Amino acid sequence: MTTEWWRSAVIYQIYPRSFADANGDGMGDLAGITSRLPSLQALGIDAIWLSPFFTSPQRDAGYDVADYCDVDPLFGTLADFDAMLAEAHARGIRVIVDLVPNHSSDQHVWFQAALAAPAGSPERARYIFRDGLGANGELPPNNWESVFGGGMWTRTTDADGSPGQWYLHIFDTTQPDFDWTNEDVREEFRRILRFWLDRGVDGFRVDVAHGLIKADGLPDYTPPAEGGSMGGGTALEPGITAEAPATPPYWAQDGVHEIYRDWRSLLDEYSGDRILAAEAWVDPLEKLARWVRPDEMHQSFNFAYLETPWNAAALRTVIDASIAAFGSVGAPSTWVLSNHDVVRHASRLALTAENLQGHGIGPKTTGLPDPVVGLRRARAATSVMLALPGSSYLYQGEELGLPEAIDLPDDARQDPTWFRTNGERYGRDGCRVPIPWEADAQAYGFGPSARSWLPQPADWAHFARDQQVDDPDSTLSLYTDLLRLRREHALGLSELTWLPGYGDEVVAFRTSGGFVVIGNAGSEAISLPDGAEVVVASSPVADGILPPDTTVWLRT
């Protein structure tokens, strides 16, 4: 009998570089994760998802994989992974690892063999190599633009020094895309899946799950000027489009579903309810739901929800659309507000100008957030999210109320986006800064030394976990209370009923788990129901008045 734990789970994303450093080299590692598992158990999460820790030259923070079946020395060893996995399981925490199937590192043995082999060889057939256009092949095969800026093609140099073929990379030059029409590629990833499943992992988060198959003929494509997400959508409201834009020929092609049906059948051979979770930037939600049909993936990240502003009407719309779309294929909706690729929601929800996914924010950004407003809205938004039916994802440090690190020195930045756009986009470093554990320790307790691979802001001491754990009004205490109540009342499996009469600027619903949830996203205070008991509040509430940017859970 399957427990289907994933239908209501709260899954905590760990970005290993920035979570905890056990050896003092300034880089987070697997032993550091193991040492901090008691804190995650106390928080009350169900599973952890680890961003890549595989062997990698780290040109894109591990999302450029050179060996999918080993641990990069930066993070430790396979023995360290096994120890971490065993300790997590002993504490009732499942472990999901990040799989990067769209592309490898250019240092992968396969790609090095492809570079050494001639055009048309079996080695090159594992990747997407093409002859160039123009009289001498000097032009790229098409006009596609990389997600990280610049072109999506890089030309090789043949052994005799002459210009050669071009290879495709949706992201950085050092991340060549696999050709998923090649059976060698498909068989290799079956082997990789089995390697980690045999070690006991509970599932996989699949990076760029919408990108593996490209349209036949690789036709030219010019994205709409207003597009910004990795999915290429142009929404009027996040996730709700008046007319779906033309699908880019490198995203969301129908052929990906065959791959994931194959993977699902493989996972179903294993006991323990192992899962696949898709990072798929796909509009609209009805199309995204195809990734989680009963014989494909179990979950897909709900980026339409993540991209929704702190606006009651927009929230009601996307919540209804999400529950309907995922429910139509028998899957739970997921909910997420922050991750390693987007501006932290304690800053993003207070931005006063548009911020496209992946651009990041920095000192020259227009409409920088008010940190007090941002944290207040983040606490309120999380208090809505954790009452919703389905599965929720948290990103390390959000339980501390961490904002985006805005004032990173230019010479400290490491995101490929920063370099490929010559500083035009700040990229994602600001949400990846190592998190604080102890206020008075070196590097705020990130590790035993003062080293930190990205510099930590000088004013982060009050965010440290040891400053919050015994403070009933802290963000950490709020998250801990919400997760406890969510678990005790099975809110992830509950049903939602909207409550009328609260106005356009308020999100108000009843859960079948016994709570009334009211989130005030407006600028004016409102009255709470007479006689209601406030069980938890994202900000102080008194005299039956709910202030702006505040959410409460009530018993009525």
MARSE-830796 format. One line per 3 residues: number of its first residue (from 1); for each residue z, x, y of C-alpha. Coordinates in steps of 0.02 Angstrom, whole numbers, plus 50000, padded with zeros to 5 digits. Example, Ala and Ser with C-alpha at 12.3 -4.5 7.8 and 13.67 -1.06 7.14 Angstrom:
2
1	50390 50615 49775 | 50357 50684 49947
***
This chain:
556
1	50000 50000 50000 | 49950 50072 50168 | 50072 50068 50314
4	49933 50082 50444 | 50057 50171 50556 | 49918 50212 50678
7	49898 50032 50734 | 50055 50040 50840 | 50094 50226 50852
10	50139 50324 51007 | 50050 50491 50992 | 50100 50639 51100
13	49967 50765 51147 | 50019 50947 51142 | 49911 51073 51234
16	49971 51225 51136 | 49938 51353 51273 | 50056 51263 51390
19	50192 51182 51284 | 50310 51319 51228 | 50296 51508 51207
22	50403 51586 51070 | 50356 51769 51089 | 50356 51793 51277
25	50173 51837 51301 | 50147 51695 51424 | 50042 51592 51303
28	50111 51442 51209 | 50106 51455 51021 | 50141 51364 50858
31	50315 51438 50837 | 50354 51376 51011 | 50300 51201 50961
34	50413 51208 50808 | 50561 51260 50915 | 50540 51109 51029
37	50513 50975 50897 | 50694 50914 50913 | 50656 50864 51092
40	50504 50765 51038 | 50603 50680 50902 | 50733 50631 51032
43	50595 50564 51145 | 50544 50445 51005 | 50360 50479 50976
46	50274 50446 50808 | 50147 50587 50800 | 50085 50740 50890
49	49905 50785 50923 | 49872 50971 50947 | 49727 51031 51053
52	49632 51172 50966 | 49728 51322 50901 | 49586 51391 50794
55	49512 51566 50807 | 49417 51571 50972 | 49366 51689 51112
58	49449 51560 51226 | 49306 51540 51347 | 49349 51355 51354
61	49532 51361 51307 | 49498 51348 51120 | 49365 51213 51126
64	49245 51354 51083 | 49287 51382 50899 | 49237 51539 50806
67	49328 51498 50642 | 49380 51319 50605 | 49493 51367 50460
70	49609 51495 50537 | 49733 51509 50679 | 49695 51613 50831
73	49818 51760 50845 | 49863 51695 51018 | 49949 51548 50933
76	50013 51631 50774 | 49959 51619 50593 | 49920 51491 50459
79	50098 51519 50398 | 50161 51469 50571 | 50054 51313 50563
82	50122 51268 50392 | 50301 51293 50453 | 50269 51184 50606
85	50189 51048 50499 | 50333 51048 50376 | 50463 51038 50514
88	50370 50897 50601 | 50358 50798 50440 | 50542 50828 50406
91	50579 50748 50574 | 50466 50598 50540 | 50328 50659 50656
94	50148 50656 50596 | 50025 50793 50648 | 49845 50766 50707
97	49733 50916 50739 | 49587 50928 50858 | 49416 50948 50780
100	49268 51010 50883 | 49109 50963 50788 | 48982 50952 50929
103	48973 51139 50960 | 49046 51305 50907 | 49083 51466 50998
106	48937 51584 51021 | 49047 51706 50923 | 49044 51595 50768
109	48967 51690 50621 | 48832 51558 50606 | 48775 51575 50785
112	48775 51764 50777 | 48666 51751 50622 | 48552 51629 50714
115	48528 51751 50858 | 48482 51888 50735 | 48361 51777 50639
118	48182 51732 50691 | 48124 51566 50763 | 48106 51435 50628
121	48234 51516 50512 | 48367 51421 50414 | 48499 51509 50520
124	48428 51441 50682 | 48408 51267 50607 | 48597 51245 50610
127	48590 51243 50801 | 48467 51169 50926 | 48342 51306 50967
130	48178 51263 51052 | 48031 51354 51129 | 48027 51346 51319
133	47899 51259 51427 | 47778 51343 51546 | 47643 51472 51515
136	47765 51597 51441 | 47908 51484 51388 | 48000 51527 51547
139	48057 51348 51581 | 48194 51260 51482 | 48138 51131 51354
142	48198 50986 51463 | 48294 50948 51622 | 48466 50910 51551
145	48615 50964 51655 | 48775 51033 51578 | 48938 50935 51594
148	49013 51096 51664 | 48876 51117 51794 | 48709 51207 51788
151	48576 51187 51655 | 48605 51136 51475 | 48492 51272 51403
154	48510 51461 51390 | 48369 51578 51342 | 48393 51710 51210
157	48328 51887 51205 | 48234 51945 51051 | 48272 52108 50962
160	48130 52197 51052 | 48201 52147 51221 | 48075 52011 51258
163	48127 51834 51309 | 48150 51719 51160 | 48190 51538 51124
166	48314 51428 51215 | 48471 51350 51139 | 48559 51190 51192
169	48739 51181 51253 | 48806 51019 51326 | 48952 51119 51394
172	48967 51306 51429 | 48835 51437 51384 | 48959 51503 51256
175	48966 51335 51165 | 48800 51307 51073 | 48776 51133 51001
178	48758 51110 50814 | 48605 51018 50748 | 48685 50873 50653
181	48522 50828 50568 | 48549 50985 50465 | 48636 50960 50297
184	48717 51132 50306 | 48812 51075 50459 | 48868 50913 50377
187	48927 51000 50220 | 49020 51133 50319 | 49121 51003 50412
190	49163 50913 50251 | 49236 51080 50195 | 49333 51098 50358
193	49404 50922 50345 | 49462 50954 50167 | 49540 51122 50216
196	49659 51040 50339 | 49687 50881 50240 | 49737 50987 50090
199	49865 51074 50202 | 49940 50904 50240 | 49880 50855 50414
202	49885 50670 50454 | 49717 50658 50540 | 49595 50722 50668
205	49559 50691 50850 | 49370 50715 50860 | 49311 50802 51017
208	49153 50734 51101 | 49133 50609 50961 | 48988 50528 51052
211	48885 50687 51069 | 48835 50749 50896 | 48664 50667 50884
214	48529 50689 51016 | 48380 50573 51043 | 48221 50619 50950
217	48108 50730 51053 | 48248 50778 51175 | 48170 50680 51319
220	48205 50721 51501 | 48349 50625 51581 | 48414 50617 51758
223	48589 50542 51769 | 48628 50414 51904 | 48696 50493 52063
226	48857 50392 52055 | 48894 50434 51873 | 49036 50553 51835
229	49114 50527 51665 | 49065 50617 51508 | 48996 50451 51449
232	48875 50432 51592 | 48934 50257 51635 | 48920 50182 51809
235	49053 50048 51811 | 49089 49924 51949 | 49266 49916 51881
238	49320 50047 51755 | 49246 49999 51588 | 49168 49838 51654
241	48984 49858 51695 | 48868 49730 51772 | 48724 49805 51677
244	48744 49949 51556 | 48654 50104 51620 | 48524 50190 51514
247	48612 50290 51380 | 48589 50477 51406 | 48488 50550 51262
250	48631 50668 51218 | 48768 50535 51212 | 48810 50387 51100
253	48657 50391 50988 | 48664 50275 50838 | 48653 50419 50715
256	48834 50470 50746 | 48896 50320 50649 | 48823 50382 50485
259	48923 50543 50507 | 49087 50454 50536 | 49062 50335 50390
262	49042 50490 50282 | 49202 50565 50353 | 49298 50402 50332
265	49254 50395 50148 | 49316 50574 50131 | 49482 50537 50217
268	49506 50382 50110 | 49513 50494 49957 | 49681 50559 50021
271	49849 50472 50014 | 49959 50449 50165 | 49846 50350 50282
274	49753 50494 50366 | 49661 50447 50526 | 49512 50487 50637
277	49528 50462 50825 | 49372 50474 50932 | 49356 50553 51102
280	49205 50448 51146 | 49159 50420 51329 | 49056 50263 51300
283	49023 50113 51413 | 49043 49967 51394 | 49195 49935 51285
286	49093 49826 51168 | 48986 49976 51125 | 49137 50090 51107
289	49207 49970 50977 | 49068 50024 50859 | 49160 50188 50834
292	49308 50096 50756 | 49225 49975 50638 | 49319 49959 50472
295	49221 50095 50383 | 49218 50219 50528 | 49357 50287 50639
298	49531 50214 50654 | 49551 50235 50842 | 49451 50279 50996
301	49525 50331 51162 | 49516 50194 51292 | 49446 50289 51440
304	49404 50127 51529 | 49591 50098 51539 | 49628 50277 51592
307	49502 50263 51734 | 49572 50098 51798 | 49663 50113 51966
310	49837 50044 51998 | 49764 49875 52040 | 49825 49716 51957
313	49658 49625 51947 | 49571 49777 51874 | 49712 49803 51749
316	49707 49623 51688 | 49519 49634 51667 | 49519 49796 51568
319	49668 49745 51460 | 49582 49582 51411 | 49416 49670 51381
322	49499 49806 51276 | 49596 49688 51164 | 49441 49580 51139
325	49320 49723 51106 | 49429 49821 50984 | 49497 49663 50905
328	49320 49603 50869 | 49305 49742 50738 | 49484 49730 50676
331	49545 49886 50766 | 49694 49907 50883 | 49662 49950 51063
334	49726 50118 51122 | 49801 50152 51293 | 49808 50318 51384
337	49843 50374 51563 | 49835 50565 51556 | 49765 50705 51450
340	49710 50887 51463 | 49543 50842 51544 | 49596 50729 51689
343	49706 50736 51843 | 49883 50691 51791 | 49918 50509 51829
346	50071 50551 51933 | 49944 50618 52058 | 49785 50523 52014
349	49857 50350 52047 | 49896 50400 52227 | 49730 50483 52270
352	49648 50400 52419 | 49471 50458 52380 | 49363 50447 52223
355	49392 50585 52096 | 49264 50602 51956 | 49318 50649 51782
358	49328 50837 51759 | 49316 50881 51944 | 49502 50909 51967
361	49592 50922 52133 | 49644 51068 52242 | 49689 51116 52419
364	49520 51064 52492 | 49511 50896 52401 | 49489 50744 52511
367	49626 50612 52498 | 49764 50716 52417 | 49905 50611 52343
370	50076 50576 52413 | 50188 50644 52272 | 50323 50511 52298
373	50198 50369 52290 | 50109 50451 52143 | 50266 50468 52037
376	50323 50291 52078 | 50155 50220 52026 | 50149 50329 51870
379	50317 50265 51811 | 50263 50086 51845 | 50095 50109 51758
382	50175 50187 51604 | 50300 50044 51596 | 50154 49923 51585
385	50059 50028 51459 | 50202 50050 51335 | 50226 49861 51324
388	50045 49830 51273 | 49994 49792 51092 | 49908 49936 51003
391	49932 50124 51003 | 49976 50230 51155 | 49942 50414 51192
394	50055 50522 51301 | 50012 50693 51372 | 50142 50830 51370
397	50243 50835 51531 | 50206 50658 51587 | 50377 50609 51520
400	50446 50730 51651 | 50343 50651 51790 | 50239 50808 51813
403	50107 50797 51950 | 49944 50893 51954 | 49969 51075 52005
406	49861 51076 52160 | 49891 51245 52243 | 49838 51363 52105
409	49769 51527 52174 | 49581 51541 52154 | 49599 51703 52056
412	49713 51617 51930 | 49593 51477 51885 | 49514 51485 51712
415	49417 51323 51684 | 49230 51354 51653 | 49193 51212 51774
418	49267 51314 51917 | 49153 51461 51880 | 48994 51365 51836
421	49004 51267 51999 | 49054 51418 52105 | 49216 51332 52153
424	49135 51168 52203 | 49239 51081 52069 | 49418 51135 52035
427	49410 51085 51853 | 49555 51049 51737 | 49677 51192 51760
430	49792 51086 51868 | 49843 50974 51724 | 49861 51120 51603
433	49998 51221 51687 | 50141 51265 51566 | 50277 51133 51569
436	50459 51163 51624 | 50605 51153 51503 | 50754 51235 51590
439	50771 51240 51780 | 50860 51407 51794 | 50767 51504 51660
442	50619 51621 51683 | 50456 51522 51683 | 50569 51368 51679
445	50606 51403 51496 | 50423 51396 51443 | 50457 51559 51351
448	50582 51703 51343 | 50493 51802 51480 | 50432 51765 51656
451	50252 51764 51597 | 50144 51609 51609 | 49956 51605 51579
454	49935 51489 51729 | 50061 51505 51873 | 50193 51368 51882
457	50228 51287 52050 | 50381 51354 52139 | 50453 51179 52162
460	50453 51122 51981 | 50635 51159 51939 | 50688 50978 51966
463	50558 50921 51838 | 50635 51029 51700 | 50691 50936 51546
466	50871 50999 51557 | 50885 50922 51732 | 50829 50752 51669
469	50899 50728 51495 | 51071 50665 51553 | 51010 50576 51710
472	50990 50389 51674 | 50870 50371 51821 | 50754 50515 51772
475	50576 50494 51714 | 50625 50569 51546 | 50760 50437 51524
478	50636 50300 51573 | 50511 50358 51440 | 50649 50374 51309
481	50712 50197 51345 | 50536 50123 51344 | 50493 50205 51179
484	50656 50150 51099 | 50632 49969 51152 | 50449 49973 51103
487	50497 50033 50929 | 50647 49917 50906 | 50547 49763 50956
490	50382 49814 50873 | 50288 49792 51037 | 50139 49889 50970
493	50111 49747 50847 | 50151 49606 50966 | 50037 49484 51055
496	50015 49469 51243 | 50015 49308 51344 | 49975 49315 51529
499	50097 49226 51644 | 50025 49127 51791 | 50098 49107 51963
502	50134 49286 52013 | 49984 49316 52126 | 49832 49428 52121
505	49929 49591 52149 | 50047 49571 52001 | 50025 49604 51815
508	50137 49482 51721 | 50139 49446 51535 | 50251 49396 51392
511	50255 49493 51230 | 50291 49412 51064 | 50419 49551 51047
514	50532 49459 51167 | 50503 49532 51340 | 50426 49474 51501
517	50340 49620 51586 | 50304 49612 51773 | 50216 49752 51865
520	50201 49740 52055 | 50045 49836 52106 | 50044 49759 52280
523	50116 49811 52446 | 50246 49672 52461 | 50405 49638 52362
526	50411 49483 52253 | 50549 49376 52178 | 50594 49389 51995
529	50628 49234 51889 | 50800 49159 51916 | 50926 49215 51787
532	50816 49351 51714 | 50902 49503 51640 | 50821 49669 51689
535	50817 49773 51530 | 50721 49920 51602 | 50645 49955 51773
538	50528 50093 51829 | 50616 50101 52000 | 50778 50026 52065
541	50782 49836 52071 | 50917 49734 52158 | 50955 49554 52205
544	50814 49482 52102 | 50680 49568 52207 | 50542 49673 52131
547	50482 49808 52254 | 50302 49869 52265 | 50242 49995 52136
550	50378 49943 52014 | 50375 49870 51838 | 50517 49782 51748
553	50546 49723 51571 | 50647 49562 51573 | 50736 49447 51454
556	50724 49269 51517
***
